[in-house]
Amino acid sequence: MSRPSELTAKRARYAPVFAALGDPTRLALLARLSGGDPCSIARLTGTTKLTRQAVTKHLKVLLDARLVHATRTGRESRFALNPEPIEDAKHYLDLVSKQWDDALGRLRAFVER
């Protein structure tokens, strides 16, 4: 079992991921990128009512959280999903869930004595 200090450190590490995932527009962008093909800002903007500037701001948050990565081709940047931070965050949530399950098990054992 992870110590509380380890979980606190991990929580701080994953906070940008959870914050980025907490916005419906960013979730829609990630869903669009989950198809596997890297997309330009123009392509990501094409099916939305968002401006290029708005998409750029959302992509900056996703880049900062490492949820996407960009590759530059000429004057155009193409963005692709990076699933690793999501997998890492899921692992963190599994650890927290186990911690809660253990605590509830101890409480149940105490109550049933």
N, CA, C and O atoms as a printed pandas DataFrame, in Angstrom:
     atom_number atom_name residue_name chain_id  residue_number  x_coord  y_coord  z_coord
0              1         N          MET        A               1    0.843   -1.180    0.000
1              2        CA          MET        A               1    0.000    0.000    0.000
2              3         C          MET        A               1    0.889    1.244    0.000
3              4         O          MET        A               1    1.925    1.276    0.663
4              5         N          SER        A               2    0.483    2.241   -0.730
5              6        CA          SER        A               2    1.237    3.487   -0.793
6              7         C          SER        A               2    1.049    4.285    0.483
7              8         O          SER        A               2   -0.031    4.298    1.073
8              9         N          ARG        A               3    2.107    4.942    0.894
9             10        CA          ARG        A               3    2.018    5.818    2.060
10            11         C          ARG        A               3    1.271    7.089    1.668
11            12         O          ARG        A               3    1.268    7.474    0.499
12            13         N          PRO        A               4    0.635    7.743    2.650
13            14        CA          PRO        A               4   -0.086    8.985    2.343
14            15         C          PRO        A               4    0.781   10.043    1.677
15            16         O          PRO        A               4    0.305   10.765    0.801
16            17         N          SER        A               5    2.058   10.150    2.080
17            18        CA          SER        A               5    2.925   11.158    1.471
18            19         C          SER        A               5    3.168   10.854   -0.005
19            20         O          SER        A               5    3.285   11.772   -0.817
20            21         N          GLU        A               6    3.244    9.567   -0.355
21            22        CA          GLU        A               6    3.407    9.189   -1.759
22            23         C          GLU        A               6    2.172    9.590   -2.554
23            24         O          GLU        A               6    2.279   10.110   -3.664
24            25         N          LEU        A               7    1.006    9.345   -1.980
25            26        CA          LEU        A               7   -0.237    9.705   -2.670
26            27         C          LEU        A               7   -0.357   11.211   -2.824
27            28         O          LEU        A               7   -0.856   11.692   -3.842
28            29         N          THR        A               8    0.096   11.962   -1.824
29            30        CA          THR        A               8    0.060   13.423   -1.907
30            31         C          THR        A               8    0.959   13.909   -3.040
31            32         O          THR        A               8    0.576   14.794   -3.806
32            33         N          ALA        A               9    2.137   13.338   -3.144
33            34        CA          ALA        A               9    3.055   13.718   -4.219
34            35         C          ALA        A               9    2.461   13.355   -5.578
35            36         O          ALA        A               9    2.558   14.133   -6.527
36            37         N          LYS        A              10    1.853   12.188   -5.671
37            38        CA          LYS        A              10    1.237   11.774   -6.935
38            39         C          LYS        A              10    0.051   12.670   -7.275
39            40         O          LYS        A              10   -0.151   13.025   -8.436
40            41         N          ARG        A              11   -0.729   13.031   -6.265
41            42        CA          ARG        A              11   -1.881   13.904   -6.498
42            43         C          ARG        A              11   -1.442   15.218   -7.118
43            44         O          ARG        A              11   -2.071   15.712   -8.054
44            45         N          ALA        A              12   -0.363   15.782   -6.596
45            46        CA          ALA        A              12    0.154   17.039   -7.144
46            47         C          ALA        A              12    0.621   16.846   -8.585
47            48         O          ALA        A              12    0.464   17.739   -9.418
48            49         N          ARG        A              13    1.191   15.689   -8.873
49            50        CA          ARG        A              13    1.675   15.409  -10.225
50            51         C          ARG        A              13    0.529   15.256  -11.218
51            52         O          ARG        A              13    0.661   15.633  -12.382
52            53         N          TYR        A              14   -0.591   14.705  -10.766
53            54        CA          TYR        A              14   -1.713   14.447  -11.670
54            55         C          TYR        A              14   -2.755   15.562  -11.682
55            56         O          TYR        A              14   -3.697   15.512  -12.473
56            57         N          ALA        A              15   -2.604   16.555  -10.830
57            58        CA          ALA        A              15   -3.585   17.650  -10.786
58            59         C          ALA        A              15   -3.768   18.326  -12.139
59            60         O          ALA        A              15   -4.910   18.595  -12.511
60            61         N          PRO        A              16   -2.708   18.617  -12.902
61            62        CA          PRO        A              16   -2.933   19.228  -14.220
62            63         C          PRO        A              16   -3.710   18.323  -15.177
63            64         O          PRO        A              16   -4.474   18.806  -16.013
64            65         N          VAL        A              17   -3.513   17.020  -15.051
65            66        CA          VAL        A              17   -4.249   16.076  -15.909
66            67         C          VAL        A              17   -5.730   16.128  -15.569
67            68         O          VAL        A              17   -6.573   16.235  -16.460
68            69         N          PHE        A              18   -6.049   16.052  -14.275
69            70        CA          PHE        A              18   -7.454   16.090  -13.871
70            71         C          PHE        A              18   -8.089   17.433  -14.214
71            72         O          PHE        A              18   -9.249   17.484  -14.624
72            73         N          ALA        A              19   -7.341   18.517  -14.048
73            74        CA          ALA        A              19   -7.875   19.839  -14.393
74            75         C          ALA        A              19   -8.155   19.929  -15.891
75            76         O          ALA        A              19   -9.189   20.455  -16.303
76            77         N          ALA        A              20   -7.243   19.421  -16.694
77            78        CA          ALA        A              20   -7.435   19.455  -18.146
78            79         C          ALA        A              20   -8.626   18.603  -18.565
79            80         O          ALA        A              20   -9.373   18.973  -19.470
80            81         N          LEU        A              21   -8.800   17.472  -17.909
81            82        CA          LEU        A              21   -9.910   16.574  -18.250
82            83         C          LEU        A              21  -11.245   17.098  -17.748
83            84         O          LEU        A              21  -12.296   16.591  -18.140
84            85         N          GLY        A              22  -11.218   18.105  -16.888
85            86        CA          GLY        A              22  -12.444   18.627  -16.299
86            87         C          GLY        A              22  -13.209   19.595  -17.183
87            88         O          GLY        A              22  -14.245   20.112  -16.763
88            89         N          ASP        A              23  -12.743   19.853  -18.372
89            90        CA          ASP        A              23  -13.404   20.800  -19.264
90            91         C          ASP        A              23  -14.011   20.053  -20.456
91            92         O          ASP        A              23  -13.311   19.288  -21.118
92            93         N          PRO        A              24  -15.302   20.261  -20.739
93            94        CA          PRO        A              24  -15.956   19.534  -21.838
94            95         C          PRO        A              24  -15.331   19.797  -23.211
95            96         O          PRO        A              24  -15.285   18.899  -24.051
96            97         N          THR        A              25  -14.856   21.006  -23.439
97            98        CA          THR        A              25  -14.236   21.314  -24.729
98            99         C          THR        A              25  -12.946   20.532  -24.905
99           100         O          THR        A              25  -12.679   19.994  -25.979
100          101         N          ARG        A              26  -12.144   20.469  -23.844
101          102        CA          ARG        A              26  -10.893   19.714  -23.929
102          103         C          ARG        A              26  -11.167   18.220  -24.063
103          104         O          ARG        A              26  -10.443   17.517  -24.767
104          105         N          LEU        A              27  -12.204   17.735  -23.394
105          106        CA          LEU        A              27  -12.573   16.325  -23.561
106          107         C          LEU        A              27  -12.974   16.043  -25.009
107          108         O          LEU        A              27  -12.624   15.000  -25.559
108          109         N          ALA        A              28  -13.703   16.966  -25.620
109          110        CA          ALA        A              28  -14.097   16.796  -27.021
110          111         C          ALA        A              28  -12.866   16.791  -27.931
111          112         O          ALA        A              28  -12.795   16.004  -28.874
112          113         N          LEU        A              29  -11.900   17.666  -27.650
113          114        CA          LEU        A              29  -10.669   17.677  -28.447
114          115         C          LEU        A              29   -9.912   16.356  -28.290
115          116         O          LEU        A              29   -9.409   15.807  -29.271
116          117         N          LEU        A              30   -9.832   15.851  -27.063
117          118        CA          LEU        A              30   -9.157   14.568  -26.840
118          119         C          LEU        A              30   -9.890   13.432  -27.547
119          120         O          LEU        A              30   -9.259   12.537  -28.108
120          121         N          ALA        A              31  -11.218   13.467  -27.521
121          122        CA          ALA        A              31  -11.989   12.441  -28.216
122          123         C          ALA        A              31  -11.697   12.490  -29.713
123          124         O          ALA        A              31  -11.570   11.455  -30.369
124          125         N          ARG        A              32  -11.594   13.684  -30.232
125          126        CA          ARG        A              32  -11.280   13.855  -31.654
126          127         C          ARG        A              32   -9.890   13.305  -31.961
127          128         O          ARG        A              32   -9.686   12.666  -32.993
128          129         N          LEU        A              33   -8.941   13.553  -31.071
129          130        CA          LEU        A              33   -7.581   13.080  -31.285
130          131         C          LEU        A              33   -7.418   11.587  -31.010
131          132         O          LEU        A              33   -6.434   10.984  -31.439
132          133         N          SER        A              34   -8.363   10.992  -30.305
133          134        CA          SER        A              34   -8.242    9.575  -29.968
134          135         C          SER        A              34   -8.413    8.670  -31.189
135          136         O          SER        A              34   -8.170    7.466  -31.114
136          137         N          GLY        A              35   -8.832    9.254  -32.306
137          138        CA          GLY        A              35   -8.941    8.475  -33.534
138          139         C          GLY        A              35   -7.597    8.008  -34.064
139          140         O          GLY        A              35   -7.540    7.121  -34.916
140          141         N          GLY        A              36   -6.523    8.592  -33.571
141          142        CA          GLY        A              36   -5.201    8.144  -33.945
142          143         C          GLY        A              36   -4.471    9.040  -34.917
143          144         O          GLY        A              36   -3.240    9.067  -34.921
144          145         N          ASP        A              37   -5.192    9.773  -35.738
145          146        CA          ASP        A              37   -4.534   10.644  -36.712
146          147         C          ASP        A              37   -4.219   11.992  -36.084
147          148         O          ASP        A              37   -5.103   12.614  -35.494
148          149         N          PRO        A              38   -2.982   12.456  -36.197
149          150        CA          PRO        A              38   -2.659   13.806  -35.732
150          151         C          PRO        A              38   -3.481   14.833  -36.505
151          152         O          PRO        A              38   -3.733   14.670  -37.699
152          153         N          CYS        A              39   -3.892   15.883  -35.818
153          154        CA          CYS        A              39   -4.735   16.912  -36.428
154          155         C          CYS        A              39   -4.109   18.291  -36.277
155          156         O          CYS        A              39   -3.456   18.593  -35.277
156          157         N          SER        A              40   -4.321   19.111  -37.284
157          158        CA          SER        A              40   -3.914   20.507  -37.205
158          159         C          SER        A              40   -4.989   21.295  -36.459
159          160         O          SER        A              40   -6.092   20.796  -36.232
160          161         N          ILE        A              41   -4.661   22.512  -36.087
161          162        CA          ILE        A              41   -5.650   23.367  -35.427
162          163         C          ILE        A              41   -6.821   23.629  -36.369
163          164         O          ILE        A              41   -7.974   23.649  -35.939
164          165         N          ALA        A              42   -6.531   23.827  -37.633
165          166        CA          ALA        A              42   -7.600   24.068  -38.606
166          167         C          ALA        A              42   -8.563   22.877  -38.659
167          168         O          ALA        A              42   -9.780   23.057  -38.709
168          169         N          ARG        A              43   -8.015   21.678  -38.647
169          170        CA          ARG        A              43   -8.870   20.478  -38.678
170          171         C          ARG        A              43   -9.663   20.326  -37.379
171          172         O          ARG        A              43  -10.831   19.938  -37.403
172          173         N          LEU        A              44   -9.030   20.629  -36.255
173          174        CA          LEU        A              44   -9.728   20.528  -34.968
174          175         C          LEU        A              44  -10.820   21.589  -34.848
175          176         O          LEU        A              44  -11.848   21.350  -34.213
176          177         N          THR        A              45  -10.608   22.749  -35.449
177          178        CA          THR        A              45  -11.576   23.838  -35.390
178          179         C          THR        A              45  -12.729   23.618  -36.364
179          180         O          THR        A              45  -13.836   24.108  -36.140
180          181         N          GLY        A              46  -12.472   22.885  -37.438
181          182        CA          GLY        A              46  -13.432   22.731  -38.525
182          183         C          GLY        A              46  -14.813   22.257  -38.141
183          184         O          GLY        A              46  -15.793   22.693  -38.746
184          185         N          THR        A              47  -14.932   21.383  -37.163
185          186        CA          THR        A              47  -16.235   20.818  -36.803
186          187         C          THR        A              47  -16.838   21.451  -35.550
187          188         O          THR        A              47  -17.829   20.953  -35.016
188          189         N          THR        A              48  -16.245   22.542  -35.083
189          190        CA          THR        A              48  -16.752   23.194  -33.873
190          191         C          THR        A              48  -17.123   24.642  -34.171
191          192         O          THR        A              48  -16.867   25.155  -35.260
192          193         N          LYS        A              49  -17.721   25.279  -33.195
193          194        CA          LYS        A              49  -18.020   26.707  -33.297
194          195         C          LYS        A              49  -16.929   27.544  -32.649
195          196         O          LYS        A              49  -17.067   28.759  -32.512
196          197         N          LEU        A              50  -15.848   26.891  -32.252
197          198        CA          LEU        A              50  -14.752   27.577  -31.573
198          199         C          LEU        A              50  -13.843   28.280  -32.576
199          200         O          LEU        A              50  -13.704   27.849  -33.721
200          201         N          THR        A              51  -13.237   29.354  -32.128
201          202        CA          THR        A              51  -12.242   30.036  -32.945
202          203         C          THR        A              51  -10.920   29.283  -32.851
203          204         O          THR        A              51  -10.721   28.460  -31.959
204          205         N          ARG        A              52  -10.032   29.577  -33.779
205          206        CA          ARG        A              52   -8.697   28.973  -33.735
206          207         C          ARG        A              52   -7.979   29.356  -32.448
207          208         O          ARG        A              52   -7.250   28.549  -31.871
208          209         N          GLN        A              53   -8.192   30.610  -31.995
209          210        CA          GLN        A              53   -7.550   31.070  -30.763
210          211         C          GLN        A              53   -8.048   30.267  -29.558
211          212         O          GLN        A              53   -7.263   29.912  -28.679
212          213         N          ALA        A              54   -9.343   29.984  -29.520
213          214        CA          ALA        A              54   -9.897   29.207  -28.403
214          215         C          ALA        A              54   -9.344   27.789  -28.417
215          216         O          ALA        A              54   -8.972   27.260  -27.370
216          217         N          VAL        A              55   -9.287   27.174  -29.581
217          218        CA          VAL        A              55   -8.737   25.825  -29.683
218          219         C          VAL        A              55   -7.268   25.834  -29.273
219          220         O          VAL        A              55   -6.811   24.919  -28.587
220          221         N          THR        A              56   -6.530   26.855  -29.686
221          222        CA          THR        A              56   -5.121   26.971  -29.326
222          223         C          THR        A              56   -4.945   27.046  -27.807
223          224         O          THR        A              56   -4.050   26.409  -27.253
224          225         N          LYS        A              57   -5.795   27.820  -27.139
225          226        CA          LYS        A              57   -5.712   27.931  -25.672
226          227         C          LYS        A              57   -5.989   26.581  -25.010
227          228         O          LYS        A              57   -5.294   26.195  -24.070
228          229         N          HIS        A              58   -6.998   25.866  -25.497
229          230        CA          HIS        A              58   -7.310   24.550  -24.926
230          231         C          HIS        A              58   -6.170   23.564  -25.196
231          232         O          HIS        A              58   -5.822   22.764  -24.328
232          233         N          LEU        A              59   -5.596   23.623  -26.389
233          234        CA          LEU        A              59   -4.474   22.741  -26.699
234          235         C          LEU        A              59   -3.272   23.042  -25.821
235          236         O          LEU        A              59   -2.527   22.126  -25.470
236          237         N          LYS        A              60   -3.064   24.296  -25.459
237          238        CA          LYS        A              60   -1.961   24.662  -24.565
238          239         C          LYS        A              60   -2.131   23.980  -23.208
239          240         O          LYS        A              60   -1.165   23.471  -22.640
240          241         N          VAL        A              61   -3.361   23.970  -22.691
241          242        CA          VAL        A              61   -3.622   23.294  -21.412
242          243         C          VAL        A              61   -3.356   21.793  -21.561
243          244         O          VAL        A              61   -2.749   21.179  -20.684
244          245         N          LEU        A              62   -3.807   21.210  -22.660
245          246        CA          LEU        A              62   -3.584   19.779  -22.895
246          247         C          LEU        A              62   -2.098   19.471  -23.074
247          248         O          LEU        A              62   -1.625   18.429  -22.619
248          249         N          LEU        A              63   -1.367   20.355  -23.725
249          250        CA          LEU        A              63    0.089   20.179  -23.863
250          251         C          LEU        A              63    0.781   20.262  -22.509
251          252         O          LEU        A              63    1.657   19.452  -22.205
252          253         N          ASP        A              64    0.387   21.243  -21.691
253          254        CA          ASP        A              64    0.991   21.409  -20.365
254          255         C          ASP        A              64    0.746   20.179  -19.479
255          256         O          ASP        A              64    1.578   19.829  -18.642
256          257         N          ALA        A              65   -0.399   19.537  -19.677
257          258        CA          ALA        A              65   -0.730   18.327  -18.908
258          259         C          ALA        A              65   -0.163   17.074  -19.571
259          260         O          ALA        A              65   -0.370   15.963  -19.082
260          261         N          ARG        A              66    0.547   17.249  -20.675
261          262        CA          ARG        A              66    1.147   16.158  -21.454
262          263         C          ARG        A              66    0.107   15.212  -22.045
263          264         O          ARG        A              66    0.437   14.074  -22.376
264          265         N          LEU        A              67   -1.133   15.654  -22.185
265          266        CA          LEU        A              67   -2.178   14.801  -22.756
266          267         C          LEU        A              67   -2.114   14.766  -24.275
267          268         O          LEU        A              67   -2.657   13.856  -24.902
268          269         N          VAL        A              68   -1.464   15.739  -24.859
269          270        CA          VAL        A              68   -1.220   15.748  -26.297
270          271         C          VAL        A              68    0.228   16.146  -26.534
271          272         O          VAL        A              68    0.879   16.736  -25.672
272          273         N          HIS        A              69    0.707   15.816  -27.701
273          274        CA          HIS        A              69    2.023   16.303  -28.109
274          275         C          HIS        A              69    1.893   16.856  -29.517
275          276         O          HIS        A              69    1.001   16.471  -30.273
276          277         N          ALA        A              70    2.787   17.756  -29.853
277          278        CA          ALA        A              70    2.726   18.436  -31.143
278          279         C          ALA        A              70    3.987   18.145  -31.946
279          280         O          ALA        A              70    5.090   18.040  -31.411
280          281         N          THR        A              71    3.777   18.022  -33.240
281          282        CA          THR        A              71    4.895   17.924  -34.166
282          283         C          THR        A              71    4.716   18.997  -35.219
283          284         O          THR        A              71    3.627   19.201  -35.754
284          285         N          ARG        A              72    5.781   19.655  -35.492
285          286        CA          ARG        A              72    5.732   20.771  -36.438
286          287         C          ARG        A              72    6.144   20.262  -37.817
287          288         O          ARG        A              72    7.179   19.613  -37.972
288          289         N          THR        A              73    5.308   20.572  -38.820
289          290        CA          THR        A              73    5.605   20.258  -40.211
290          291         C          THR        A              73    5.461   21.554  -40.998
291          292         O          THR        A              73    4.348   22.004  -41.270
292          293         N          GLY        A              74    6.568   22.134  -41.352
293          294        CA          GLY        A              74    6.516   23.433  -42.020
294          295         C          GLY        A              74    5.972   24.491  -41.077
295          296         O          GLY        A              74    6.497   24.690  -39.981
296          297         N          ARG        A              75    4.910   25.171  -41.513
297          298        CA          ARG        A              75    4.292   26.203  -40.666
298          299         C          ARG        A              75    3.159   25.646  -39.817
299          300         O          ARG        A              75    2.551   26.375  -39.032
300          301         N          GLU        A              76    2.877   24.372  -39.968
301          302        CA          GLU        A              76    1.715   23.782  -39.305
302          303         C          GLU        A              76    2.134   22.837  -38.181
303          304         O          GLU        A              76    3.067   22.049  -38.330
304          305         N          SER        A              77    1.434   22.930  -37.067
305          306        CA          SER        A              77    1.627   21.976  -35.976
306          307         C          SER        A              77    0.500   20.957  -36.039
307          308         O          SER        A              77   -0.657   21.296  -36.284
308          309         N          ARG        A              78    0.863   19.720  -35.813
309          310        CA          ARG        A              78   -0.129   18.641  -35.754
310          311         C          ARG        A              78   -0.105   18.085  -34.329
311          312         O          ARG        A              78    0.953   17.869  -33.738
312          313         N          PHE        A              79   -1.298   17.866  -33.809
313          314        CA          PHE        A              79   -1.450   17.433  -32.424
314          315         C          PHE        A              79   -1.944   15.995  -32.389
315          316         O          PHE        A              79   -2.794   15.593  -33.184
316          317         N          ALA        A              80   -1.393   15.225  -31.448
317          318        CA          ALA        A              80   -1.788   13.826  -31.289
318          319         C          ALA        A              80   -1.973   13.529  -29.807
319          320         O          ALA        A              80   -1.352   14.150  -28.945
320          321         N          LEU        A              81   -2.830   12.578  -29.541
321          322        CA          LEU        A              81   -3.110   12.158  -28.171
322          323         C          LEU        A              81   -1.905   11.433  -27.591
323          324         O          LEU        A              81   -1.253   10.639  -28.269
324          325         N          ASN        A              82   -1.619   11.718  -26.325
325          326        CA          ASN        A              82   -0.616   10.980  -25.562
326          327         C          ASN        A              82   -1.367   10.296  -24.420
327          328         O          ASN        A              82   -1.683   10.950  -23.426
328          329         N          PRO        A              83   -1.662    9.000  -24.533
329          330        CA          PRO        A              83   -2.492    8.332  -23.525
330          331         C          PRO        A              83   -1.781    8.045  -22.199
331          332         O          PRO        A              83   -2.436    7.698  -21.216
332          333         N          GLU        A              84   -0.475    8.180  -22.158
333          334        CA          GLU        A              84    0.283    7.824  -20.950
334          335         C          GLU        A              84   -0.181    8.555  -19.688
335          336         O          GLU        A              84   -0.373    7.899  -18.664
336          337         N          PRO        A              85   -0.372    9.886  -19.707
337          338        CA          PRO        A              85   -0.828   10.553  -18.480
338          339         C          PRO        A              85   -2.207   10.064  -18.015
339          340         O          PRO        A              85   -2.480   10.037  -16.815
340          341         N          ILE        A              86   -3.063    9.684  -18.947
341          342        CA          ILE        A              86   -4.386    9.172  -18.565
342          343         C          ILE        A              86   -4.225    7.812  -17.890
343          344         O          ILE        A              86   -4.880    7.530  -16.887
344          345         N          GLU        A              87   -3.359    6.976  -18.440
345          346        CA          GLU        A              87   -3.098    5.667  -17.831
346          347         C          GLU        A              87   -2.475    5.829  -16.443
347          348         O          GLU        A              87   -2.833    5.113  -15.509
348          349         N          ASP        A              88   -1.544    6.771  -16.314
349          350        CA          ASP        A              88   -0.913    7.033  -15.009
350          351         C          ASP        A              88   -1.947    7.539  -13.996
351          352         O          ASP        A              88   -1.944    7.120  -12.838
352          353         N          ALA        A              89   -2.829    8.443  -14.439
353          354        CA          ALA        A              89   -3.869    8.971  -13.550
354          355         C          ALA        A              89   -4.831    7.862  -13.134
355          356         O          ALA        A              89   -5.286    7.827  -11.991
356          357         N          LYS        A              90   -5.136    6.966  -14.053
357          358        CA          LYS        A              90   -6.016    5.828  -13.715
358          359         C          LYS        A              90   -5.351    4.957  -12.648
359          360         O          LYS        A              90   -6.008    4.502  -11.712
360          361         N          HIS        A              91   -4.058    4.733  -12.796
361          362        CA          HIS        A              91   -3.324    3.953  -11.790
362          363         C          HIS        A              91   -3.385    4.647  -10.424
363          364         O          HIS        A              91   -3.574    3.995   -9.397
364          365         N          TYR        A              92   -3.224    5.966  -10.424
365          366        CA          TYR        A              92   -3.328    6.731   -9.185
366          367         C          TYR        A              92   -4.715    6.559   -8.565
367          368         O          TYR        A              92   -4.836    6.340   -7.359
368          369         N          LEU        A              93   -5.764    6.659   -9.396
369          370        CA          LEU        A              93   -7.131    6.489   -8.880
370          371         C          LEU        A              93   -7.349    5.072   -8.349
371          372         O          LEU        A              93   -8.085    4.882   -7.380
372          373         N          ASP        A              94   -6.724    4.093   -8.965
373          374        CA          ASP        A              94   -6.806    2.719   -8.452
374          375         C          ASP        A              94   -6.169    2.620   -7.069
375          376         O          ASP        A              94   -6.688    1.930   -6.192
376          377         N          LEU        A              95   -5.032    3.318   -6.873
377          378        CA          LEU        A              95   -4.380    3.314   -5.553
378          379         C          LEU        A              95   -5.272    3.968   -4.495
379          380         O          LEU        A              95   -5.408    3.458   -3.383
380          381         N          VAL        A              96   -5.873    5.095   -4.854
381          382        CA          VAL        A              96   -6.767    5.788   -3.921
382          383         C          VAL        A              96   -7.980    4.917   -3.619
383          384         O          VAL        A              96   -8.422    4.837   -2.473
384          385         N          SER        A              97   -8.510    4.275   -4.633
385          386        CA          SER        A              97   -9.667    3.395   -4.441
386          387         C          SER        A              97   -9.319    2.244   -3.504
387          388         O          SER        A              97  -10.114    1.888   -2.635
388          389         N          LYS        A              98   -8.131    1.660   -3.677
389          390        CA          LYS        A              98   -7.707    0.576   -2.790
390          391         C          LYS        A              98   -7.566    1.083   -1.363
391          392         O          LYS        A              98   -7.939    0.396   -0.412
392          393         N          GLN        A              99   -7.024    2.293   -1.218
393          394        CA          GLN        A              99   -6.873    2.871    0.121
394          395         C          GLN        A              99   -8.247    3.022    0.790
395          396         O          GLN        A              99   -8.408    2.702    1.968
396          397         N          TRP        A             100   -9.227    3.508    0.032
397          398        CA          TRP        A             100  -10.576    3.656    0.581
398          399         C          TRP        A             100  -11.199    2.293    0.889
399          400         O          TRP        A             100  -11.849    2.129    1.921
400          401         N          ASP        A             101  -11.006    1.323    0.008
401          402        CA          ASP        A             101  -11.540   -0.018    0.253
402          403         C          ASP        A             101  -10.952   -0.616    1.525
403          404         O          ASP        A             101  -11.662   -1.231    2.320
404          405         N          ASP        A             102   -9.645   -0.428    1.710
405          406        CA          ASP        A             102   -8.991   -0.930    2.928
406          407         C          ASP        A             102   -9.552   -0.248    4.175
407          408         O          ASP        A             102   -9.823   -0.904    5.181
408          409         N          ALA        A             103   -9.727    1.082    4.100
409          410        CA          ALA        A             103  -10.262    1.823    5.247
410          411         C          ALA        A             103  -11.692    1.385    5.556
411          412         O          ALA        A             103  -12.050    1.219    6.722
412          413         N          LEU        A             104  -12.498    1.200    4.537
413          414        CA          LEU        A             104  -13.878    0.748    4.755
414          415         C          LEU        A             104  -13.913   -0.674    5.303
415          416         O          LEU        A             104  -14.782   -1.012    6.107
416          417         N          GLY        A             105  -12.973   -1.505    4.867
417          418        CA          GLY        A             105  -12.875   -2.863    5.410
418          419         C          GLY        A             105  -12.525   -2.853    6.886
419          420         O          GLY        A             105  -13.082   -3.625    7.667
420          421         N          ARG        A             106  -11.601   -1.979    7.271
421          422        CA          ARG        A             106  -11.246   -1.864    8.694
422          423         C          ARG        A             106  -12.432   -1.336    9.501
423          424         O          ARG        A             106  -12.683   -1.809   10.610
424          425         N          LEU        A             107  -13.155   -0.368    8.959
425          426        CA          LEU        A             107  -14.325    0.165    9.646
426          427         C          LEU        A             107  -15.389   -0.913    9.813
427          428         O          LEU        A             107  -15.994   -1.038   10.877
428          429         N          ARG        A             108  -15.609   -1.680    8.772
429          430        CA          ARG        A             108  -16.610   -2.753    8.832
430          431         C          ARG        A             108  -16.220   -3.782    9.903
431          432         O          ARG        A             108  -17.058   -4.206   10.699
432          433         N          ALA        A             109  -14.950   -4.176    9.913
433          434        CA          ALA        A             109  -14.458   -5.146   10.911
434          435         C          ALA        A             109  -14.647   -4.586   12.317
435          436         O          ALA        A             109  -15.035   -5.323   13.224
436          437         N          PHE        A             110  -14.381   -3.300   12.512
437          438        CA          PHE        A             110  -14.542   -2.668   13.810
438          439         C          PHE        A             110  -16.012   -2.661   14.228
439          440         O          PHE        A             110  -16.335   -2.986   15.371
440          441         N          VAL        A             111  -16.895   -2.294   13.314
441          442        CA          VAL        A             111  -18.327   -2.210   13.624
442          443         C          VAL        A             111  -18.915   -3.577   13.907
443          444         O          VAL        A             111  -19.805   -3.700   14.748
444          445         N          GLU        A             112  -18.445   -4.594   13.232
445          446        CA          GLU        A             112  -19.011   -5.937   13.378
446          447         C          GLU        A             112  -18.447   -6.689   14.583
447          448         O          GLU        A             112  -18.870   -7.814   14.851
448          449         N          ARG        A             113  -17.509   -6.098   15.310
449          450        CA          ARG        A             113  -16.985   -6.761   16.509
450          451         C          ARG        A             113  -18.003   -6.868   17.581
451          452         O          ARG        A             113  -17.717   -7.401   18.653
